Amino acid sequence: MRPHRAFMVIPLALVLLTACSSSSSGGPIASPSSAMPPAAATPSQAPTLSLVGLGDSIPGTGGPADTPLVSYVARVGEAASKALGRTVAVTNLATNDGVGSDGLLLRVRNDPVHRAALAAADIVTITIGTNDWQGACDWPGDDPCWARGLAAVPKNLAAILDEIRDLRTGRPTAIRVTTYYDSYIGNPTNLTLVGKPDDPWPSAFHPFYRAALETFNKTICGVAEAHGAICVDLAVPFNGPSHDGPATALLLSDHVHPNQAGQDLIAKTIAATGFAPLE
């Protein structure tokens, strides 16, 4: 049985928050005795910050197109603007085409749009890896597949973070890398999403997947922290402190992708980490 994941193709979500700008008028130069002290910069006068979202269909608002959703990436931009008192322009480059960490690495290395956006990004959010970690694996009896994904994703994520570091050339950058929640808990069937009769999950699957996901998430966090990024855990907000609660209330009808409440919760969880080193 292959655990079904519905990370489907939907057009790229691109969100831009228009930056405020200020202008100054020319005039005679004041003499030292008559010059006024410069006014303190207000939030609208401060330079605009840039936030770039990278990842799969979690930040890309994948799933059934019943209701338009606002990605957590845009919500983090709103939170950053409020916390930092600055205008934040948001570019969401997450896609709903089944991209994995290998595909995202290629884009970050070779795509001019990704590279230009990241070079200017003061804040970066990343959710990536589940598609190539477990998307191709069967269960039970496919342990080598799960092991290959667990080995490959950290290397790709490390390379992605290295590329961002090089593009930023030492400038302060707030990078937040999320883990994943368990969407299988509370989903009663493996086959409903593909139009087949109910096929209840075997009782042994859930403990297997929970343990595998915990290991995967710890690995993601280890890579993020080793590269100076902050790892943002989504398992506790979605599945509870023991990682065994259903996330149904936070998911769309496919029981995979976040609904608006889920997107908002991810944004709130990221914002709770603050925006160092920009603060």
C-alpha positions in Angstrom: 0.0 0.0 0.0 1.4 3.4 -0.9 0.4 6.2 1.5 -1.5 8.6 -0.7 -0.3 12.3 -0.7 -2.2 14.8 -2.7 0.4 17.5 -3.4 -1.2 18.4 -6.8 -0.5 20.9 -9.5 -2.0 24.4 -9.1 -0.5 27.6 -10.7 2.2 29.4 -8.8 1.0 31.6 -6.0 2.7 35.0 -6.2 1.8 37.6 -3.6 3.2 41.1 -3.7 2.7 43.7 -1.0 3.2 47.1 -2.5 6.0 49.0 -0.9 5.6 52.5 0.4 8.1 55.1 -0.6 8.8 58.7 0.3 10.2 61.6 -1.7 12.0 64.8 -0.8 12.0 68.2 -2.4 15.1 70.3 -3.2 15.8 73.6 -1.6 18.5 75.9 -0.4 21.1 74.4 1.9 20.6 75.7 5.5 23.6 77.2 7.2 24.9 75.4 10.3 23.3 77.9 12.6 19.8 77.5 11.1 19.8 73.8 10.2 17.1 71.7 11.9 18.0 68.3 13.2 16.9 65.5 10.9 13.5 64.0 11.6 13.5 60.4 12.9 12.5 57.9 10.2 9.0 56.6 10.4 8.0 53.0 9.5 6.7 54.2 6.1 10.0 56.0 5.4 12.3 53.1 6.4 13.5 50.9 3.6 11.1 48.2 2.5 11.9 44.7 3.6 11.5 41.7 1.3 10.1 38.3 2.3 10.4 35.3 0.0 8.5 32.0 0.5 10.0 28.8 -0.9 8.5 25.3 -0.8 5.8 22.9 -1.9 2.0 22.9 -1.8 1.8 23.7 1.9 2.9 27.3 1.4 1.6 27.1 -2.2 -2.0 26.6 -0.9 -2.5 23.3 -2.7 -5.5 21.1 -2.3 -9.1 21.3 -3.5 -9.9 24.7 -5.1 -13.1 25.1 -3.2 -12.1 28.4 -1.5 -9.3 30.8 -2.2 -6.7 30.7 0.5 -4.1 33.2 1.8 -0.8 31.5 2.2 1.0 31.5 5.4 3.8 33.3 3.6 1.6 36.4 3.1 0.5 36.2 6.7 4.1 36.1 7.9 4.7 39.2 5.9 1.9 41.0 7.7 3.3 39.8 11.1 6.8 41.0 10.2 5.6 44.4 9.1 3.8 44.8 12.4 6.7 43.5 14.5 9.4 45.5 12.7 7.5 48.6 11.8 8.5 48.3 8.2 6.8 47.7 4.9 7.3 44.1 3.8 7.0 43.1 0.2 6.1 39.4 -0.1 7.0 37.1 -3.0 5.7 33.5 -2.7 7.6 31.2 -5.0 6.2 28.0 -3.5 4.6 25.7 -6.1 2.0 22.9 -6.2 3.7 20.6 -8.7 5.0 18.0 -6.4 8.4 19.8 -6.0 10.8 18.2 -3.6 14.0 19.4 -2.1 16.0 18.3 -5.2 13.8 20.3 -7.5 13.9 23.4 -5.3 17.6 23.2 -5.1 17.8 23.3 -8.9 15.5 26.3 -9.0 17.6 28.2 -6.4 20.8 27.4 -8.2 19.6 28.1 -11.8 16.4 30.0 -12.0 17.0 33.8 -12.4 13.7 34.6 -10.7 14.5 32.6 -7.6 18.1 33.9 -7.4 17.1 37.6 -7.8 14.3 37.3 -5.2 16.6 35.5 -2.7 19.4 38.0 -3.2 17.1 40.7 -2.1 15.3 38.7 0.6 15.6 39.9 4.2 13.2 37.1 5.3 12.9 33.6 3.9 10.4 30.9 4.8 11.0 27.3 3.6 8.7 24.3 3.7 10.2 21.5 1.6 11.1 17.8 1.6 8.1 15.6 2.2 7.5 14.9 -1.5 10.9 13.3 -2.0 11.2 11.9 1.5 8.1 9.7 1.5 6.1 10.6 -1.6 7.4 7.6 -3.7 7.5 5.1 -0.9 5.2 2.1 -0.3 4.4 0.6 3.1 5.1 -1.9 4.5 8.2 -3.5 3.1 9.8 -0.5 1.4 12.3 0.6 4.1 15.1 1.4 1.6 12.9 4.0 -0.1 12.2 5.8 3.2 15.9 5.6 4.1 16.9 7.1 0.7 14.6 10.0 1.2 15.9 10.6 4.8 19.4 10.7 3.5 18.8 12.9 0.4 16.6 15.7 1.8 19.0 17.0 4.4 21.8 17.3 1.8 19.5 19.2 -0.6 18.2 21.5 2.2 21.8 22.2 3.3 22.7 23.1 -0.3 19.6 25.4 -0.6 20.6 27.2 2.6 24.2 27.5 1.4 22.9 29.1 -1.9 20.8 31.6 0.1 23.8 32.5 2.3 25.9 33.1 -0.8 23.3 35.2 -2.5 22.8 37.3 0.6 26.5 38.0 0.8 26.6 38.4 4.6 23.6 40.6 5.0 21.3 39.9 7.9 18.6 37.4 6.9 15.8 35.9 9.0 15.4 32.3 7.7 12.6 30.1 9.0 12.4 26.4 8.0 9.3 24.5 9.0 8.9 20.9 9.8 5.8 18.8 8.8 2.7 17.7 10.6 1.0 14.3 10.4 -2.0 14.5 8.2 -2.7 10.7 8.2 -4.1 10.8 11.8 -7.8 11.3 11.6 -7.9 10.5 7.9 -9.9 7.2 8.0 -9.0 5.8 4.6 -6.1 5.5 2.2 -8.1 5.4 -1.0 -11.0 7.8 -0.7 -8.9 10.6 -2.3 -8.6 8.6 -5.5 -12.2 7.6 -5.7 -12.0 4.0 -4.5 -13.9 2.4 -1.7 -12.8 2.9 1.9 -9.7 1.1 2.9 -9.0 1.8 6.6 -5.4 2.3 7.6 -3.8 -0.8 9.2 -3.3 -0.2 12.9 0.5 -0.6 12.5 0.8 2.2 10.0 0.2 5.2 12.4 3.0 4.4 14.9 5.4 3.6 12.0 4.7 6.9 10.3 4.7 9.0 13.5 8.2 7.7 14.4 9.4 8.2 10.9 8.1 11.7 10.7 9.6 12.6 14.1 13.0 11.4 12.8 12.6 13.4 9.6 11.6 16.5 11.3 14.5 16.3 13.7 16.8 15.9 10.7 15.3 19.0 9.0 15.8 21.0 12.2 19.4 19.9 12.6 20.2 21.1 9.1 18.4 24.4 9.6 20.1 25.2 12.9 23.5 24.2 11.6 23.0 26.9 8.9 21.9 29.7 11.3 18.2 29.3 10.5 15.4 28.8 13.0 13.5 25.6 12.7 9.7 26.0 13.3 8.0 22.9 14.5 4.5 22.2 13.1 3.9 18.8 14.6 2.9 20.2 18.0 0.6 22.9 16.8 -1.2 20.5 14.4 -1.0 17.2 16.2 -0.5 18.1 19.9 2.4 17.7 22.3 2.4 13.9 21.8 2.1 14.2 18.0 -0.8 11.8 18.0 -3.8 14.1 17.6 -5.8 14.6 14.4 -5.3 17.8 12.5 -8.7 17.6 10.8 -9.9 21.0 11.9 -6.8 22.6 10.3 -6.9 20.8 7.0 -8.9 20.9 3.7 -11.1 18.1 2.6 -8.2 16.3 1.1 -6.9 15.9 4.7 -3.4 16.9 3.5 -3.2 20.7 2.9 -3.9 23.4 5.4 -7.2 25.2 5.3 -7.2 28.9 6.1 -7.1 28.2 9.8 -4.1 25.9 9.2 -2.3 28.5 7.1 -2.9 31.2 9.8 -1.6 28.8 12.5 1.6 28.2 10.6 2.1 31.9 10.2 1.4 32.5 13.9 3.9 29.8 14.8 6.6 31.3 12.6 6.0 34.8 13.8 6.2 33.6 17.4 9.9 32.9 16.8 10.5 36.6 16.1 12.4 38.1 13.2 16.0 38.1 14.4 18.5 39.2 13.2 16.4 42.0 11.8 15.0 43.1 15.2 
